[in-house]
């Protein structure tokens, strides 16, 4: 019996389509920092409180506290942690820490003043911006 001239063709492989677990790439570059699970929960709780409050202005102080906590976490993540990884030395790390504490006090005072004067739509806008930054 003669061998068949037709090559055996296997059926096309089934492609498995899985839902994407990644978000769409942002339109612009960005940086991020990691914060604690505790700070994330606290942030989400304050945002939910303000977003569901009949009078969001009653929670200006709580929003200011969260903004300052996030700022401190960001300063740590962007500056102090890399400085420690670089092994810059105790004196340099302490100088940086003291300098950042001073900056946080100044920025904190300004932020509290600004948030303390915001009306409800402005506070809700800040909440939306914070949610937009969270992954």
C-alpha positions as CSV (number, residue, x, y, z in Angstrom):
1,X,0.0,0.0,0.0
2,X,1.3,3.4,-1.0
3,X,1.9,6.0,1.7
4,X,-0.5,8.9,1.7
5,X,0.8,12.1,0.1
6,X,-1.3,14.2,2.4
7,X,0.5,15.4,5.6
8,X,-1.5,15.0,8.8
9,X,-2.8,18.5,9.8
10,X,-3.6,19.0,13.4
11,X,-6.5,21.2,14.3
12,X,-5.8,24.8,15.2
13,X,-4.9,25.2,18.9
14,X,-7.7,26.7,20.9
15,X,-6.8,30.1,22.3
16,X,-7.8,30.6,25.8
17,X,-9.2,34.1,26.4
18,X,-8.7,35.2,30.0
19,X,-10.0,38.4,31.5
20,X,-7.2,40.8,31.9
21,X,-6.0,41.4,35.4
22,X,-4.0,44.5,34.3
23,X,-5.4,47.9,34.0
24,X,-5.1,49.8,30.8
25,X,-1.8,51.6,30.4
26,X,-2.1,55.2,31.6
27,X,-2.0,58.0,29.1
28,X,0.9,59.6,30.9
29,X,3.9,58.2,32.8
30,X,3.5,58.1,36.6
31,X,5.3,57.1,39.8
32,X,3.8,55.2,42.7
33,X,4.7,54.4,46.2
34,X,3.5,51.6,48.5
35,X,1.7,52.4,51.7
36,X,0.7,50.1,54.5
37,X,-2.5,48.1,54.5
38,X,-3.6,49.9,57.6
39,X,-3.2,53.3,55.9
40,X,-5.1,52.0,52.8
41,X,-8.0,50.9,55.0
42,X,-8.0,54.2,56.9
43,X,-7.9,56.1,53.6
44,X,-10.8,54.1,52.1
45,X,-12.9,54.5,55.3
46,X,-12.4,58.3,55.3
47,X,-13.2,58.6,51.6
48,X,-16.4,56.5,52.0
49,X,-17.3,58.6,55.1
50,X,-17.0,61.9,53.1
51,X,-18.6,60.6,50.0
52,X,-21.7,59.3,51.8
53,X,-22.0,62.2,54.3
54,X,-25.0,64.5,54.0
55,X,-22.5,67.3,54.8
56,X,-19.0,66.4,53.6
57,X,-17.6,69.6,55.1
58,X,-18.1,68.1,58.6
59,X,-15.2,65.8,57.8
60,X,-12.6,68.2,56.5
61,X,-10.3,67.4,59.4
62,X,-10.4,63.7,58.7
63,X,-9.5,64.3,55.0
64,X,-6.7,66.6,56.0
65,X,-5.3,63.9,58.3
66,X,-5.4,61.3,55.5
67,X,-3.7,63.7,53.1
68,X,-0.9,64.3,55.6
69,X,-0.6,60.6,56.3
70,X,-0.3,59.8,52.6
71,X,2.2,62.6,52.2
72,X,4.4,61.3,54.9
73,X,4.2,57.8,53.5
74,X,5.1,59.2,50.1
75,X,8.1,61.1,51.4
76,X,9.2,57.9,53.1
77,X,8.7,55.8,50.0
78,X,10.2,58.2,47.5
79,X,13.1,59.5,49.6
80,X,14.0,57.9,52.9
81,X,13.7,54.3,51.9
82,X,15.9,54.7,48.8
83,X,18.4,56.7,50.9
84,X,18.6,53.8,53.4
85,X,19.0,51.3,50.6
86,X,21.8,53.4,49.3
87,X,23.5,53.1,52.7
88,X,24.2,56.8,52.8
89,X,25.1,56.7,56.5
90,X,23.4,57.5,59.7
91,X,24.1,61.2,59.8
92,X,22.8,61.8,56.2
93,X,19.7,59.7,56.9
94,X,19.1,61.7,60.1
95,X,19.6,65.0,58.3
96,X,17.2,64.0,55.6
97,X,14.6,62.8,58.2
98,X,14.8,66.1,60.1
99,X,14.6,68.1,56.9
100,X,11.5,66.1,55.7
101,X,9.8,66.5,59.1
102,X,10.2,70.3,58.7
103,X,8.9,70.2,55.2
104,X,5.9,68.1,56.3
105,X,5.1,70.6,59.0
106,X,5.0,73.4,56.6
107,X,3.1,71.6,53.9
108,X,0.8,70.1,56.5
109,X,-0.1,73.5,57.8
110,X,-0.8,74.7,54.2
111,X,-2.8,71.6,53.3
112,X,-5.0,71.8,56.5
113,X,-5.7,75.5,55.8
114,X,-6.7,74.7,52.2
115,X,-8.8,71.7,53.0
116,X,-10.4,73.5,55.9
117,X,-11.8,76.1,53.5
118,X,-13.1,73.7,50.8
119,X,-16.8,73.3,50.1
120,X,-18.5,70.0,49.6
121,X,-18.0,69.6,45.8
122,X,-14.3,70.5,46.3
123,X,-13.9,67.9,49.0
124,X,-15.6,65.3,46.9
125,X,-13.3,66.2,44.0
126,X,-10.2,65.6,46.3
127,X,-11.7,62.2,47.3
128,X,-12.1,61.3,43.6
129,X,-8.5,62.3,42.9
130,X,-7.3,60.2,45.8
131,X,-9.3,57.2,44.6
132,X,-7.9,57.7,41.1
133,X,-4.3,57.5,42.5
134,X,-5.1,54.3,44.4
135,X,-4.4,50.9,42.7
